[in-house]
Amino acid sequence: MDHSEGGSSLDRLNTEILALARQLGVPMLEEVNLNTNASLRLTKGGEPTTFSAVTAGERLRLRIATAVALLRVGQERGLGRHPGLLIVDSPAAEEVSPNDLTAVLCELQTIAQETEGLQIIIGSANARAIVAQLGEQWCRSAMGDDYLW
């Protein structure tokens, strides 16, 4: 396989992170530049910024976008050996409103369906919100003092 096809893998990764971050709810994001030292430079609303300067909810979305982009570009280019498992712990802790959490969960469902071999596990103390969005058949939850497993 020609790994240079369609530009460098890093350029392709930046493009995929940008598209996924927008899909996950960072609409003002205009450019993403992941460097080889793993720093993420961004352009948002016409202004340069950094990963650490954006909101907690945007950082969560960018982390998810980066992990999924690494998986997708790796599969596409025949690089790496990502196991296809993404664990998102307590997404509600980073979201300001229930509507934001619902939007992220909805997009995660879409991304999981679009990405071959991707499994997403979401851990949250807010089981009701997760079950309401994903459906009982996709959830395992413990209430009160019950054990999950």
Protein Blocks (a to p, Z undefined) as FASTA:
>chain_A
ZZkggpafklmmmmmmmmmmmmnopakbmbdcddfkopacddeehiacdfklmcfklmmm
mmmmmmmmmmmmmmmnopajbehiacdehkllmpmbfklmmmmmmmmmmmmmmmghiacd
dddfklmlmmmmnopklpccdehjbcfZZ
